[in-house]
């Protein structure tokens, strides 16, 4: 991924937060007939303690998926792509309207090797996935609301895996290479639009430009 130095996030925590808050990802791997890609949720199982530690992501996909069969014998790194908030930025939002229109966006690319899960580990990760996703809903659903067999009978239809991340690239393209007044003007407009992603992006613009002088 092409990342200018000014587009690197201010901290590793910013990168991990984006992955944590935007778990819907694309998993891509090479195959003889061309790349295989699957959209799926990936959760952080182990974030590591510092930059030198490998992060571990966990996920699953349908066993009938060709991609799942490829993962069983993958001998090359795979790529997981996460996207955070983004927006088209019209030049009309800039105070002097003297910059080309562009996109502001955030993304994290995680490269690493696949380890398939045994059933016990798959069970734990599915429970964690359910807990995390349901936690934002009032009176969210729990797996113990159905007979245990309704959960376990589905194990034969899915393949669980861990992705041991050996390299992580993050790009927060949020106006850091533009006059700061322009970047902050974009944040102002996004806040007025008041959509959830707009507000989230506006906050990131302000945070990632804090190190610059107005």
C-alpha positions in Angstrom: 0.0 0.0 0.0 1.3 3.4 -0.9 1.6 5.4 2.3 3.3 8.8 2.5 4.9 9.4 5.9 2.4 12.1 6.7 -0.5 9.6 6.2 0.8 7.1 8.9 -1.4 7.0 11.9 -0.2 8.9 15.0 0.1 5.7 17.0 -0.2 1.9 16.9 -3.3 2.2 19.0 -5.0 4.2 16.3 -4.3 1.3 13.9 -5.6 -1.3 16.3 -8.7 0.8 17.1 -9.6 1.0 13.4 -9.4 -2.8 13.1 -11.3 -3.3 16.4 -14.1 -0.9 15.4 -14.4 -2.0 11.8 -14.2 -5.8 11.9 -15.9 -6.4 8.5 -12.8 -7.2 6.3 -11.7 -8.8 3.0 -9.4 -11.8 3.2 -7.3 -12.2 0.0 -5.0 -15.0 -1.0 -3.2 -16.2 -4.1 -4.4 -19.3 -6.0 -3.3 -20.9 -9.2 -6.3 -19.5 -11.1 -5.9 -16.0 -9.6 -6.6 -14.3 -6.3 -9.4 -15.5 -4.0 -11.2 -13.0 -1.8 -13.9 -13.4 0.9 -15.7 -10.8 2.9 -16.0 -11.7 6.5 -15.6 -10.5 10.1 -12.2 -10.7 11.7 -11.6 -10.1 15.4 -8.4 -9.3 17.2 -7.6 -12.3 19.3 -4.2 -11.0 20.5 -3.0 -7.5 19.8 0.5 -8.0 20.9 2.2 -5.7 23.4 4.3 -3.5 21.1 5.4 -2.9 17.5 7.6 -6.0 17.5 4.8 -8.4 18.6 2.7 -10.2 16.0 -1.0 -9.6 16.1 -3.4 -12.5 15.8 -6.7 -12.2 14.0 -9.4 -14.9 14.1 -12.3 -15.7 11.7 -14.2 -18.4 9.9 -15.8 -19.0 6.5 -18.1 -21.6 4.9 -16.3 -25.0 4.4 -18.0 -25.1 0.9 -16.2 -21.9 -0.1 -13.3 -22.6 -2.5 -11.3 -20.1 -0.5 -11.6 -22.3 2.6 -10.2 -25.3 0.8 -7.3 -23.1 -0.3 -6.6 -21.9 3.2 -6.0 -25.5 4.3 -3.0 -25.8 2.1 -1.9 -22.1 1.8 1.9 -21.9 1.6 2.1 -18.1 1.1 1.0 -15.1 3.2 -2.6 -13.9 2.9 -3.8 -10.3 3.2 -6.7 -9.0 5.3 -8.0 -5.5 4.4 -9.9 -3.4 6.9 -11.6 -0.1 5.9 -12.5 2.7 8.4 -14.6 5.8 7.7 -14.1 7.5 4.3 -15.7 10.3 2.3 -15.5 12.0 -1.0 -14.2 15.5 -0.3 -15.4 18.2 -2.8 -13.2 21.2 -3.4 -16.2 23.3 -2.5 -15.6 22.5 1.2 -12.2 24.2 1.2 -12.2 27.9 2.2 -10.7 29.1 -1.0 -11.9 26.3 -3.3 -8.4 26.2 -4.6 -7.5 22.5 -4.1 -8.7 19.6 -6.3 -11.5 17.4 -4.9 -10.3 14.1 -3.4 -11.1 11.3 -1.0 -10.3 11.2 2.7 -10.1 7.6 4.0 -8.6 5.1 6.4 -7.4 1.6 5.8 -5.3 -1.1 7.4 -3.6 -4.0 5.5 -2.6 -7.1 7.6 -0.3 -9.7 6.0 0.4 -13.1 7.6 0.1 -16.8 7.7 -3.0 -18.9 8.4 -3.4 -21.5 11.2 -6.6 -23.6 11.0 -8.5 -24.0 14.3 -9.6 -27.1 16.1 -13.3 -27.4 17.0 -12.7 -26.2 20.6 -10.9 -23.0 19.5 -13.6 -22.4 16.8 -16.3 -22.7 19.5 -14.6 -20.1 21.7 -14.0 -17.7 18.8 -17.7 -18.0 17.6 -18.8 -17.2 21.1 -16.6 -14.2 21.3 -17.8 -13.0 17.9 -21.4 -13.3 19.0 -20.8 -11.5 22.3 -19.0 -8.6 20.6 -21.5 -8.1 17.8 -24.6 -8.5 20.0 -23.2 -6.2 22.7 -24.3 -3.1 20.8 -28.0 -4.2 20.7 -30.4 -3.7 23.7 -31.2 -7.2 24.9 -28.9 -8.7 22.4 -29.1 -12.4 21.5 -27.0 -15.1 23.3 -26.0 -18.5 22.1 -27.5 -20.1 25.3 -31.0 -19.1 24.1 -31.0 -22.1 21.8 -30.2 -25.7 22.4 -26.4 -26.4 22.3 -26.9 -28.7 19.4 -28.1 -25.8 17.3 -24.6 -24.3 17.6 -22.4 -27.4 17.4 -24.2 -28.9 14.4 -23.0 -25.9 12.3 -19.3 -26.6 13.1 -19.0 -29.1 10.3 -20.1 -26.5 7.8 -17.4 -23.9 8.6 -13.6 -23.6 8.8 -12.1 -21.5 11.6 -8.7 -20.0 11.4 -6.2 -17.7 13.0 -4.2 -15.1 11.0 -0.8 -14.5 12.5 0.0 -11.0 11.3 3.7 -10.5 10.4 3.3 -7.1 8.7 0.7 -4.4 9.1 0.3 -1.2 7.0 -2.0 1.6 7.9 -3.0 4.6 5.9 -5.0 7.5 7.3 -5.3 9.9 4.4 -6.9 12.8 6.2 -5.6 16.0 4.7 -2.2 15.9 6.4 -0.5 16.8 3.1 -2.8 19.8 2.6 -3.0 23.2 4.4 -4.3 22.5 7.8 -7.1 25.0 7.5 -8.4 23.0 4.6 -8.3 19.7 6.5 -10.1 21.3 9.5 -12.7 22.9 7.2 -13.5 19.4 5.9 -13.9 18.2 9.5 -16.3 21.1 10.1 -18.5 20.2 7.1 -18.6 16.5 8.0 -19.7 17.3 11.6 -22.6 19.4 10.2 -23.7 16.5 8.0 -24.0 14.5 11.3 -24.0 11.0 9.9 -22.3 8.4 12.1 -19.4 7.8 9.7 -19.2 11.6 9.0 -18.7 12.3 12.7 -16.2 9.5 13.1 -14.2 10.7 10.1 -14.3 14.3 11.4 -12.9 13.2 14.7 -10.1 11.3 13.0 -9.2 14.3 10.8 -8.8 16.4 13.9 -6.9 13.8 15.9 -4.4 13.0 13.0 -3.8 16.7 12.3 -3.2 17.6 16.0 0.6 17.6 15.6 0.5 20.3 13.0 0.4 24.0 13.7 -2.7 25.9 12.4 
